[in-house]
């Protein structure tokens, strides 16, 4: 079996700003478009443009309930939808199929193309 293609399908992850901090104002919505494409690499959508410097985003606030927000608890992360990894494979006989990588690094044979 030979791998022919890889598709990484991400789902935008919504983040709400609860308290003014840096360039972000309370009430703004941010979207994390890509995450961990490479170790520690993220892409953020904010005010119609992408940013890839996310040092300002405090990922320690994931799952915290910040109420109306404060200087130290200023973001609310929506529930994260996991990304999907798909690999197109071809057997020695020419049969083509797709494998989906699961969270625990195993692959599952899928009959449907992504």
N, C-alpha and C positions, 0 to 999 in steps of 0.2 A: 504494500500500500504506500502511495506517495501523496504527500500534502501538496495541493496546488494553489490554495488561496487561504487567507485568514481574514475574517471580518470581526472587528471588535465593535459591538453595538452598545453605545452608552445611552443612558436616559438622563435628561437634564435633572439636576438636583436643586430645588429651590431653597434659597436662604433669605430670610427677612432681617432687615436691620431694625433693631428695637431702640437703639440709643446712638446718637451721633458719635462717630469715631473716624478720624482721618478723613478721607474723601467721601465717606459714606454717611448719609443722613437718615435719621429715623423715618421709617415708612418705605424706604427703598427696597426693591427686590433684586437679588442677585441670582444668577443661575450658574452652577458649576456644570460645564458642558462635558469636560473630559477629566478623568481623575486616574492617577496612577498608570498612565499610559507608559511611562517609564518611572523609575523609582522617584517618588516625590514630585512628579510633574502634574500640574493641574492647569485647566483653562477656565477662566471665569468670564461670564457675559455680564456687563454692567453698563448701563446708559448707552446702548447701541454699539458697543465695541467689546472686543475680547482683550483680556489681560491675562498674562501668564505669571505674574509676580504675586503670589498669594501669601507672602509672608505676613501681610496685614490680617488675613483671615485666621481666626482662632478656632481651630478644629477641636480644641478641648471642650468647646461648648456644645458639641453634638450630644443630644439627649438631655441637656439641662433645661430646666424650666425657669426662665428668667423673668416671668411676669411681664411688666411693662419695660423692663430693661434697665441697665445701669452701666456705668463706665466699665465694670469688670464682667458684666454679663449682657452683651449687646447684640447678640445674634440668635436667631431661632432657625434651626435646620429642619426642613421637612423630612419625612421618612425617606430614606435613601432607597432607590430602586437599583438593584445590582446590575452591573454591566454584564454583557453576554459575549463570550468568545466562541466563534464558529470557525471550523476548519473544513475546507472542501478537500476531499481525498479521492483518489482513483486507484482501483485495484489493478493487479497485473492483467486481469481479463478486460479491463476498460470500464468496469462499473464505477459510476461516480456517486458519491454520497456526501453527507455532511455529518460532522461530529460536533457536539456542543460540550464545551468545557464547563464542568461544574465547579462550585466554590472550593471543593476539597481537592482540586487538580486532577480529578478523574474525567474521563470523556464518556459521553453517552451517545449512542448511535441514534440519529433522528431521521425519520422518513421524509420530513418536510424540509424544504430549503428555507433558510432564514429570509 
